[in-house]
Every structure is written in C-alpha cells, then in structure tokens.
Amino acid sequence: MDSFSASVRRFSPKLLLSDLLLKQWFEPVIPFTVMIALWFYFALTIPDYATLQNTLSLLRLFAEFDLVVLAMGFCLISGGIDLSVGAIFAFCNFSALYFLLVLELPVGLVIPATLAVGVALGSINGFLIGFLKTRPFLTTLVTLIILRASVNLLNTSYAQVFATSSVDSDAWDFLGVGSVMGIPINAVALFVTLLICHIFLSRSRYGRHLAAVGASRKAARHAGIRVRLILFFTYILSGTLCAAAGIFYAARQSSTDSTTGVGWEFQALTAAVLGGISLGGGKGTVWRATIGALIIFLMINGLVRMGIPGYTTSAVIGIILLLAVGIDVRWSKNRRSAIENIYVNPAFIALSPAPSVQPDSASSYAQNDRLINAEPIGLDQVAGPEDVILDRQDRVYGSTGDGSIIRFSGLNFRNREVFAHIGGRPLGMQFDRDENLIVAVAGMGVYGVKPDGEVFKVTDETNRTWYKLNDDSTLRMADDLDIAPDGKIYFSDCTTRYEMATHVLDILEARPNGRIVCHDPAAKTTRTIISQFYFPNGVCVSHDGKSLLIASTTLCKIFRHWLAGPKQGRTEVLMDALPGNPDNINRASDGNYWLALVGIRTPTFDLAAQKPGFRMRMVKQVPVDEWLAPALNHGCVVKFNEQGQALESWWDPTGISHSTLTSMREHKGYLYLGGLQNNRIGRIKLDRVDESWTGYDAYWGAKSRASG
C-alpha cells in the first residue's frame, strides 16, 4: 500500500505535459487533432464522404497540392519564402503538355524535361536570393508575376492546340489515372517523396545546415556553412517539387488554363505554417507540412462540396492564415516559458528523523572543530575541486569547475599543473587497474585520462527507458563512480531531467529522476542497473567487491545494492537517518567507509520536504539565492562501518575553510578534502590509522615502483 501511495504521489499530469511539450512530434498535435476533426465532420455531413472510393479520389487530388506545400515548407525552413510555387506549378504543367503534345516527345523524355524546367525556374530564385542576397518575399513575388503572365500568354497561344490534341500512351495514362495496389500513383509517389525528404531533412548534412541557416544565417556563416549554396539548392528543390506536381496534374487533367495553380502559393503558405513550420525559419518537418496541407485540402474540398461559394472559402483560408501566423509567433516566443512554468513539479517526501548534531550530545554526529585547522593545498589555485584523489606517486588531483583535472605534486604540493582538460564539469574520479584516471563528467558522460594526460571517452549513453516519453539514453549528469574488481565501472547519473547548472531543482523536486549505470569495458556495453533513484550521488564498491554503496542526496540515506551473493540484484537501505545530504563515499584503511555531507538538515527544510506546494511557490516567486536550503556552511565528514553504523565525524562548523564538502580520500595517514564551492584542497592528519595504506594498492594490489 505504501508503494502504491508513493507511486500515486510521484505521478503528475504537469510532469507528463511538460515531457510531451518537449517532444518534437507533439508540437503538431493540435493541427493533427484539427485534421482528424475536419475529416469526421465532413464524413458526418457529406454523403459517401467516408467511403473507400471517395478516399482514394481525394488522395489523387491531394498529392499534387502536397508536393507544392513541401516546396513552400523547405523555403520556410531556410528562413525564406517562395510565393512563386503556384506559378511554377502552372508553368511546369504547361511545359509537360507542350513537350508531349506539341513537340511530341516520348513520356520518358517529357518527365525529365519538365523537371529540368522546374530546376531552371528554381535556380533563378536561388541565384537571386542566395548569391545576390535579394529578399525572398519580393524576389519570389516578382517571379510569381512574371511566370503567371507568361503562363497566361502561352495558354492563349496553345490552349486550342492542347484541346484538340491527344496522345496514345499507356505510360502517360498511368501517370494520370493509374494505381499501385489500388492506391493512386501520384499518392504513392508523394509518400516516397515524403520519406526521401524526411531522411534528407533529418539525417543529412544538408538538412542540418538548412535548419542552421534558417535559424541564423550569420551564425551559420560563422560556423563555416556555405549559406549561399544551401539557399540556392533549396529553391532548386522547391522548383523540382513543383515540377513533379505539374507533371502529375498535366497527366490527370490533360489541359491548362489561366486558373491553374492560382492562389496555391497562399494556400501552401497557410498549410505549411498551420502544420507547424515556423515563419521565422529553422524549424519544421515534411510531416508537419503534410498535416497542414491535409487541413487546407479537406477544408477547401469539403466546403466546395457543401456548396459554399469560392470567395467564402478564400476568406476562411485568409482568416486561418492570420490565426496561424499569430499563433506561430506567440508560441515561438512563449513555448520555452510555458514549459519552464510547468516543468518543475515538487513531490511529497517524508524524511526519516534527523539525529542530533549538537556539540554536547552523545551522537556520533556531534559537531566538533576537527576540520578547522586543515592544511590548505593549492589555496586560490583550484576552483571547486568536487572530488579529490591521489595516485601511487602521492600526487593529488582535483576535478574543477573549469573542466580541468588539476594535479599538485612536489614538496608540500607546491607544484600545480593542468593534468588534463576534459570539458563539461568533472566530478567523481577513480583509478582503474592500469592507472587510467576514470572521471564522471556532468554533461558529457564518463571519460578517462591516461597517465600521460591523453583524454579518451569511456561512454556517454546507456539503454533508453522504454516507457519514458523523452529519450534518456544520453548521460546527462554523471556524478560519481567506482570500479569493481572485475573492471566494471559503476556510476551515478543523478538526474535525467536537469543539467549541472540547475541540478538543485532535482533535489527540490524530490522525484526519482536518477539512475545507477554500469559500463563493462570488456563487453563494451553500458546498461542502467537501477532506475528511478532519488538523486544518486556518491558511489562506492565495498571492500570485498560484492556490493555497491549509493548515497541518495535527496532522501538523506545510504543504500546497498548487491552485486554478488544470495541477494544479488537487490537494493536495500544501509543508513536510514543521516543528519545531512550525503555526497561521495570512499573506502577507509580500517575496512570502514568515509562519507561527505554536502549540506546539513534543518527542521524547516525537512518540513518543506512534505510541502510540495510551498516548494513550487518558492521556485516561482523567490530569487534563487534566497531559496530555502540545507545548511551549506558546515563542512562534515562521517566514518561508518559495513553495517551502516556511524562511528565518528569531523566538522568545520564555521564553513570558512571547508564548506559544502563533497568528497574525501584517505591516503598514507592523511584525509584529503574536496568541495564543490571550495578554493582549496584540504588535508588533515588522522590518528591511529595505517600510514602506509593507499586506496590504489589496497584495492588493486601493490605494484613495484619500477613497474609504475
């Protein structure tokens, strides 16, 4: 029952909606719904509208129009427009009939000749817009006027010739009225074209460059994209698609007049924008264009069959265009804001009672001043060493906020060097058996650094969670890691919803957005082994290698996940009531474990955990630097044993030297300290410990210095 209640509390309609809004395929959901509603309306009001015969007839009429809409869509994505698509369509329709009936060319030559006409007309627009940098609107408007006048003049001269001529060609008849498995040939050609254009737009370099040009020509030019050629090619593609539509139309109608394609440019523009192709450029798909085309086509066809006058239909389309443009502009500006307003969804969470940390208490967590006089290493020379580690040569490393791994060596660690620059935000670190430094990098994944400083990628993705709307295969915030005796790398990906800069929102949200992932270098596989985990942070393989200790920063608990033995695969609570938010965990020389507490719990913060509405209002209405948070000005390190019992603790209650402690490493009788906000690496002398103990040798086995 408790599990069911927790599942109910975790579910949020706003969470589902925010995930849906992030999906590209969800953006045209409203146009798609309108399209389905239109079809049902006409099916109920027009006799025989929903029959198979009528559907096939509509497909034959629709295919040519959608090709023209696709032509307009590509131009809009490029950041331009092509008002001449209707005129190019009409001119190519005339050209096809002229080649067939006047020049008497075979159908095998009529098709490429007509396509060549479309290419030529598109290249004129492309040359003017791409190379001479004329404005697309005015350029294509002039092209529209010239081509429309040319078509009218040519129709005057050849209309009678076309009307009295005929051709006996099965191939031409097939283009006009033929079918493939009962589906009109032009509809089949349209579907094939849609697939090719989709791959072309979403998978090719041209598609990526086209979107970049549409989003910002200046930025695209600075990125080395050949903007002129992209624009030139786009208008050629537009002309080619219009020519293909003209060929099918000519084969079906076998005639041309002054009304052919009239108004199609505005209908195509309305359809493209209505389907979700942005007028601002840089965004759109062929499927969105097709959805918009279907809406306009169904509306025109349905209104005509209901006896609505043509001028009324034109007025309706004009109104729709105005509404579509207005919605497009408003949604483009406010979509991100709308998502942000509903994206953060705090949940109810009840923390276990916190133990006392009062200095005069008998608690193992009682505050003391054992860290105040810690020796500083690299004071003001290191920015936020979130994790620290030492190698077999006694050199200390810190993972810093500028994407680097800093190494200190020599007498009193006076020598500072950048061991490696990885990028992202390096966090948890561990040496593998070959002394490669393996690093969890927020925003990038897991990377390695060879002893000579060469950086290599270990993994940056895991298997996707099948039931999640958003693709979570990419590692978003790899946090801490450890390596098992068999070489497998276990690491935490603490949130799949937020980034390093906003990770605190995940803790405030208190939802199980994190996971534990295992990378097997031998098999070269990466798999999620624990999903739906509350901000997993520190990860440590036990001394015997049979289990994995995991710190949950949100729940203030330590879990044990069994890697071997009779409980293999099970996860259980090891420490249930911590006085603060746990971070990194590391092995100690005496068989116990070290734990860093990054924040100390307060009664008000614990109460806020049970008030999701309060936390929601705080996030929306209060500046970030005034949010309620755990006490972050107390540095604390805890030692606990294999049974999860806290043994003793070390504190800097002032937070002056070591606030927000996130990590610690024991090495040869000293404890080294790292912190996300600290400007130093700290070091304190430990009493009654093995002063020859090192983490590497104890885990991987001692090596001779010569071999090292």
Residue, then its C-alpha position, 0 to 999 in steps of 0.5 A: m500500500d505504501s508503494f502504491s501511495a508513493s507511486v500515486r504521489r510521484f505521478s503528475p499530469k504537469l510532469l507528463l505535459s511538460d515531457l510531451l511539450l518537449k517532444q518534437w512530434f507533439e508540437p503538431v498535435i493540435p493541427f493533427t487533432v484539427m485534421i482528424a476533426l475536419w475529416f469526421y465532420f465532413a464524413l458526418t455531413i457529406p454523403d459517401y464522404a467516408t467511403l473507400q472510393n471517395t478516399l482514394s479520389l481525394l488522395r489523387l487530388f491531394a498529392e499534387f497540392d502536397l508536393v507544392v506545400l513541401a516546396m513552400g515548407f523547405c523555403l520556410i525552413s531556410g528562413g525564406i519564402d517562395l510565393s512563386v510555387g503556384a506559378i511554377f506549378a502552372f508553368c511546369n504543367f504547361s511545359a509537360l503538355y507542350f513537350l508531349l503534345v506539341l513537340e511530341l516527345p516520348v513520356g520518358l523524355v517529357i518527365p525529365a524535361t519538365l523537371a529540368v524546367g522546374v530546376a531552371l525556374g528554381s535556380i533563378n530564385g536561388f541565384l537571386i536570393g542566395f548569391l545576390k542576397t535579394r529578399p525572398f518575399l519580393t524576389t519570389l513575388v516578382t517571379l510569381i508575376i512574371l511566370r503567371a503572365s507568361v503562363n497566361l500568354l502561352n495558354t492563349s497561344y496553345a490552349q486550342v492546340f492542347a484541346t484538340s490534341s491527344v496522345d496514345s500512351d499507356a505510360w502517360d495514362f498511368l501517370g494520370v489515372g493509374s494505381v499501385m495496389g489500388i492506391p493512386i500513383n501520384a499518392v504513392a509517389l508523394f509518400v516516397t517523396l515524403l520519406i526521401c525528404h524526411i531522411f534528407l531533412s533529418r539525417s543529412r548534412y544538408g538538412r542540418h545546415l538548412a535548419a542552421v541557416g534558417a535559424s541564423r544565417k550569420a551564425a551559420r556563416h560563422a560556423g563555416i556553412r556555405v549559406r549561399l549554396i544551401l539557399f540556392f539548392t533549396y529553391i532548386l528543390s522547391g522548383t523540382l517539387c513543383a515540377a513533379a506536381g505539374i507533371f502529375y496534374a498535366a497527366r490527370q487533367s490533360s489541359t491548362d488554363s489561366t486558373t491553374g495553380v492560382g492562389w496555391e502559393f497562399q494556400a501552401l503558405t497557410a498549410a505549411v505554417l498551420g502544420g507547424i513550420s515556423l515563419g521565422g525559419g529553422k524549424g519544421t518537418v515534411w510531416r508537419a507540412t503534410i498535416g497542414a496541407l491535409i487541413i487546407f485540402l479537406m477544408i477547401n474540398g469539403l466546403v466546395r462540396m457543401g456548396i459554399p461559394g469560392y470567395t467564402t472559402s478564400a476568406v476562411i483560408g485568409i482568416i486561418l492564415l492570420l490565426a496561424v501566423g499569430i499563433d506561430v509567433r506567440w508560441s515561438k516566443n512563449r513555448r520555452s516559458a510555458i514549459e519552464n512554468i510547468y516543468v518543475n513539479p515538487a513531490f511529497i517526501a517524508l524524511s526519516p528523523a534527523p539525529s542530533v548534531q549538537p556539540d554536547s550530545a552523545s551522537s556520533y554526529a556531534q559537531n566538533d572543530r576537527l576540520i578547522n585547522a586543515e592544511p590548505i593545498g593549492l589555496d586560490q589555485v583550484a576552483g571547486p575541486e568536487d572530488v579529490i584523489l591521489d595516485r601511487q606517486d602521492r600526487v593529488y588531483g582535483s576535478t574543477g569547475d573549469g573542466s580541468i583535472i588539476r594535479f599538485s605534486g612536489l614538496n608540500f604540493r607546491n607544484r600545480e599543473v593542468f593534468a588534463h582538460i576534459g570539458g563539461r564539469p568533472l566530478g567523481m574520479q577513480f583509478d582503474r587497474d592500469e592507472n587510467l584516471i576514470v572521471a564522471v563528467a556532468g554533461m558529457g558522460v564518463y571519460g578517462v585520462k591516461p597517465d600521460g594526460e591523453v583524454f579518451k571517452v569511456t561512454d556517454e549513453t546507456n539503454r533508453t527507458w522504454y516507457k519514458l516519453n523523452d529519450d534518456s539514453t544520453l548521460r546527462m549528469a554523471d556524478d560519481l563512480d567506482i570500479a569493481p574488481d572485475g573492471k566494471i565501472y559503476f556510476s551515478d547519473c543523478t538526474t535525467r531531467y536537469e543539467m549541472a547548472t540547475h541540478v538543485l531543482d532535482i533535489l527540490e523536486a524530490r522525484p526519482n529522476g536518477r539512475i545507477v549505470c554500469h559500463d563493462p569495458a570488456a563487453k563494451t556495453t553500458r546498461t542502467i542497473i537501477s532506475q528511478f533513484y532519488f538523486p544518486n550521488g556518491v558511489c562506492v564498491s565495498h571492500d570485498g567487491k560484492s556490493l555497491l554503496i549509493a548515497s541518495t542526496t535527496l532522501c538523506k540515506i545510504f543504500r546497498h545494492w548487491l552485486a554478488g551473493p544470495k541477494q544479488g540484484r537487490t537494493e536495500v537501505l544501509m543508513d536510514a537517518l543521516p543528519g545531512n545530504p550525503d555526497n561521495i563515499n570512499r573506502a577507509s584503511d580500517g575496512n570502514y567507509w568515509l562519507a561527505l555531507v554536502g549540506i546539513r538538515t534543518p527542521t524547516f527544510d525537512l518540513a518543506a520536504q512534505k510541502p510540495g506546494f510551498r516548494m513550487r511557490m518558492v521556485k516561482q516567486v523567490p530569487v534563487d539565492e534566497w531559496l530555502a536550503p540545507a545548511l551549506n556552511h558546515g563542512c562534515v565528514v562521517k566514518f561508518n562501518e559495513q553495517g551502516q553504523a556511524l562511528e565518528s565525524w569531523w566538522d568545520p562548523t564555521g564553513i570558512s575553510h571547508s564548506t559544502l564538502t563533497s568528497m574525501r580520500e584517505h591516503k598514507g595517514y592523511l584525509y584529503l578534502g574536496g568541495l564543490q564551492n571550495n578554493r582549496i584542497g584540504r588535508i588533515k592528519l588522522d590518528r591511529v590509522d595505517e600510514s602506509w595504506t593507499g586506496y590504489d594498492a589496497y584495492w588493486g594490489a601493490k605494484s613495484r615502483a619500477s613497474g609504475 
